[in-house]
Amino acid sequence: MTGAGTPIIEGRGLTRSFAMPAGAVTALGNVSIRVDAHDYVAITGPSGCGKSTLLHILGCVDQPSAGSLEFEGHDVRGLTEAERSRIRLTRIGFVFQRFFLLPMLTAWENIELPQSEAGATKAARRARTRELLDYVGLVERSDHRPSQLSGGEMQRVAIARALANRPALLLADEPTGELDEDTGAQIAGLFDRVHADGTAIVVVTHNPAVAARAGRHLAMKSGRVVTA
Amino acid sequence: MEQFNQNAFSYFRQISTVLSSMTLAFAFLLIATLLTMSVNQRLGEVAALRALGFPRRRIAANLLWESVLLVGVGGLAALPVGGLLAIALDRILRQMPGVPVRLHFFVFEPRTIVLHATLLSVTGVLAALYPIWLATRLPIAATLRREILS
C-alpha cells in the first residue's frame, strides 16, 4: 500500500469503534493506508464496510479509537480541534455525495467562502474563484444559486469549492452517488484532471467506472481492507 | 392628579412591568425556538462547513449574527408598532372616568429606547446560546453519515 513519493497522510493500525447499546461495534479494524502526493486511490466495498469511516479519519473529521495517523508528518491525534480545522481548511478538500453547498449563496460565493476563511485577500479570492469556475466550466453560472443548478453543476461547484485553497489532498465520498451515468462520467473526468494537475485524491465509490480511473484500488469488507 | 398618580399609576406600572416581562420571555422562547429549528434543518450544512475546515468560532459567530439580525429587525419593527399601540391605548385609558385631562399613560422617554435595545440584545445573545452549543458540538462524521442516509 505504499506509493512512490512523499506521504501526505499515513495511517497505521487504524481502528474505529462505536459504543452502541448492544455493545461496541467496530466499523474499522486495523487498517493501514498511506497516500502519497499525486496518488489517486479508490476505496470500494459494500455499504457499511467502513469506507466512509476511513475517509472521515483521513480527513481529520473523526478520530480513530486506536492506531496512528500522520498528516504531512504531524501526528493528527496530538493536534487540537482548531489545528485539525486549519488542516482541513488549507490542506484537505472535501467533496460530498449531497454537495452541501450553501443554498443562499451563489456559485461564486460558495467557492469564495473557504478562501475568505483562510484569510486570502479580496483580489486573490477573485482571481482564484474566476480560475476555478473556468476550470469546472461554470463561468456563465457564477451568479446562480444551487437551486438554479443541476446536480452535475452543483457537484462541479462543490469540487471547485474543495479546491479553493489549493489542497494537497482531495477526499470525495460517493461524488457520483446522486448523479446519472453521463453526469457521473463528467465528474469522474474532472477528478482525472484534478489528479493530473497534481492533487492527490482518495475517492469512496460504489461506481466501478469511477474506481477504474484510480491508480490504486482498496476493496474493503467488514471494516478491513481485503485487497489493495 | 397627585393622588391619581400615586394610586392608579403604581397599579398600572406593575401590570405594565408584568406584561413587558412576559413579552420578553416570549421573545426569548421564540428566537431560541426559531434558531434551534433553523440549526436542526441545516445540520448537514453545518457538518459540511466544519469538515471543510470552518472552525467552531465561525459557526458560532454566524449563528450569533443570525440572532442579532432577527432581534434587530424585530426590534426596529416593534418601535413604530409599539408607538402606534401606545397612542391608541393612551386614548382608550384616558377615557376612563376620573382621569385628569392633562394626564398621559404613555409618555415617550429616550431612555426607553436604550432599555429596549439593551433588553433585546441580551435576549438575542441568550436565545442563541443553545443553538450555538448544538451547532458547534455536533459530531461531524456522524452527522454527515446521518444526512446521507436520511
Interface residues (C-beta under 8 A of the other chain):
Chain A: S52 T53 H56 G59 V61 D62 E81 A82 S85 R86 I87 R88 L89 T90 I92 F94 F96 Q97 R98 F100 L102 P114 E117 A118 R161 A162 D173 E174
Chain B: G44 E45 A47 A48 L49 R50 A51 L52 G53 F54 P55 R56 R58 P139 I140 A141 L144 R145 E147 I148
